[in-house]
Amino acid sequence: MVALRMDSAAPDIPGMIGNVQRFYAQGRFDLLLAETLALMDFLPDAAALHNVEGAAYAGLGRMAEAVMCYDRAIALQPDLADAHGNRGVALKALGRADDALRSYDRAVTLAPHVAAGHYNRANLLRDMRRLAEAVAAYDRAIAIDPQHADACSNRGNALQLLDRLTDALASYDAALRIDPNFAEAHINRGNVLHELRRMEEAQQSYLCAIRLRPDHAEARARALFLAAHMCDWAAFDALGGIAELGITTAAVPPFNLMTLDDDAARNRVRSERWAQASYPARERVRPVAKLSSPRIRIGYFSADFHSHATMYLIAGLLEQHDKSRFEIHAYSYGPDRRDAMRQRAIDAVDAFHDVRHLSDEGVAALARSHGIDIAVDLKGYTQDSRPEIFAFGAAPIQIAWLGYPGTAGVDFIDYIVADAVVTPEAKRRHYSEKLICLPHSYQVNDNRRVIADAVPERAALGLPRDGFVFCCFNNSFKISRDVFQIWMRLLSRVDGSVLWLLRDNDAAVANLRRAAEAQGISGDRLVFAARAPLPEHLARHRCADLFLDSFACNAHTTASDALWAGLPVVTKLGDGFAARVAGSLLHAIGLPELVTETNEYYESVALALALDGARLKAIRANLADKRLTAPLFDTALFARHLEQGFTLACERHARGLVPDHIEVSAS
């Protein structure tokens, strides 16, 4: 006990302590700080007061000052577990994960029966990608406090990152048994059910969250994306308009809305607001501005170095890079599936780094230690992405490419790889990045992709032997009501025709067949193809006559598949990057006549080709002639153009110039 001088000027210490407790409970941190500092004039050696002072600074967002207060508290009372735990919280906010973990470790050692310490430690371990340890720490928190709903829900998040989806679902269910009104747990449950393709159950989870929190923008965004995935347009309408989501509401995941809302300006705002909410400003360590002599070091970062659409596109590029001028590193934070495509990546690059167990900060630091000159983000805001790697600064030049067809809306990505079709000059204002504009298409393709020799009989695929086969193998969330109505009109005007689609999920199959019937088209004229190994999938394209593209989000790799297999694609240019990709591919293969700009023209071109066999045959022959000679499938040519863009970006940086648009010449 600190001895106080009790005279007529003695303060009302019990009253001041009461004020401290009240201000803390009310979250009035400015008043809390003032009262605590006043009280410390009389109790300077009270460790608990220094701990409270730290909490006040933390509440005001002044984390560095908070850490100093916690240090003083610990110096006065080394076994004050609460101060160690609070210090961990502040250090985590400062991005000092290793130091934060040491503080949490000390807190749980001193107070092993306090659930909050284990819970905070688990959250940090999850962020550090030490996921198995995180799950164990959540388990300890829950064992101490079985009613800890947050720990159950966040345990589910860690399990989902470990791809233990059914275990994650059980954790979310446990959270909701504790607190049925826990909106975030309903959203998390919906996410994992969506990934498990249990669509109707996922829909109910999202709707529960929305009933609990009608203003929850992310719940609405995810519910809209799920409704689109199910082709449940009535549910889509019931959720209300999407134009304001992420614009006048809280931030929403950008990819979900990009596939539904073809407005480049709104999509930039959504990306910017999501980034501001998800990747707050931090001190980013940047490497020294220099070229890595004698070769430029390029790092490709992705979760998809295995049998995945991205690898199918990029594998040939990794092999075609000029290794005398470029040193190629791959940073894989996805699963080690040990398949042929992963081995191909390993064989193609100079160094392959499995970094899935490293934190975002750790991956960035590793890349810096390797002297990477250009870090290429192949994921953007798509599933399993880790943008925070680039927020920490993996290289002096950071470039977005291929995986995410839009702007990241951040200041830590310098360039986006594009072309004149996907990002015409008039639309450059919708991108926070500067453009590396390639002369043909931004999309790389692998001209070694194998097409199976055996083409199945149409009857084996459920297709008519002689009827016209319209085809679209896009994911079902890309099929909007307006494009589907066009497709149904085409079926009504082309006798004996069918529409061949990918069997994405059972709900979509049922809803699309009902929608066809509502337009007077028998549901049997929609034929659904199961997923198949890529060589067989490419071969079966030869059973179709014409590929019909979707609008807000075009066929991307799917369009390349069709063209590589010799199947013509009719597309429509939209406003945003995602709605212009197939147009880019068709220009790069020399078929601009299949690129349209209105719904009416799209429909008329598709109908004319379906009714004019000679014209369609000529287009198919033209495609066959150009398939191996046009720029779209010239992997070596693409590699030289991309390398030219990367080199120009490095030269600008070496001269101390800020990023600016780069036009890569075709020569």
Beta strands, then each sheet from edge to edge (+ up, - down):
strand 1: 296-302
strand 2: 326-332
strand 3: 351-354
strand 4: 374-377
strand 5: 397-400
strand 6: 415-419
strand 7: 434-438
strand 8: 469-472
strand 9: 498-502
strand 10: 526-529
strand 11: 546-548
strand 12: 569-572
strand 13: 595-596
strand 14: 662-663
sheet 1: 3+ 2+ 1+ 4+ 5+ 6+ 7+ 14+
sheet 2: 10+ 9+ 8+ 11+ 12+ 13+
end
